[in-house]
Amino acid sequence: MKLIPLLLIFLISVSVKAQDTSIAKKYVQRTVFLYGGNYMLDGERLPASGLKVLLNKYSESRTEYIAAKKWKTAARVLVFGSFGLNIYALSLLRDNNSNYKEFFIASLITQYISFPIGRQGKKHFDKSVWLYNKNALAN
């Protein structure tokens, strides 16, 4: 009689253990994660084009991915604009024009503004990956 409850507990624990390994396997195979600066899926490095396809798979992650691209594009435009302002300020300095200081200051301000915009793009991108993982595990 005492053997039946022990056998029942053993069978339940084996069943739970098998379920745990299948969940862990599903997690490793289906989720995207960052490892050493690369995005990985099922133990293999994902190229940028493959990551783009995955993030566009579900509507929630697609929305965040599009927002991330917009924010990152805005940040890049500001950085390149800042670079252009620096070049122009240097050309004014070379020509002994006294207006170069305003362009250096504008360049620094533009660069300073680009940092939080870039961070916002990174937040949207991370949320896009998180939403993809959530949907990939739910299906």
HELIX and SHEET records of a PDB file:
HELIX    1   1 LEU A    3  ARG A   30  1                                  28    
HELIX    2   2 ALA A   48  LEU A   55  1                                   8    
HELIX    3   3 SER A   59  ARG A   94  1                                  36    
HELIX    4   4 TYR A  100  ALA A  138  1                                  39    
SHEET    1   A 3 VAL A  32  TYR A  35  0                                        
SHEET    2   A 3 ASN A  38  LEU A  41 -1                                        
SHEET    3   A 3 GLU A  44  ARG A  45 -1                                        
END                                                                             
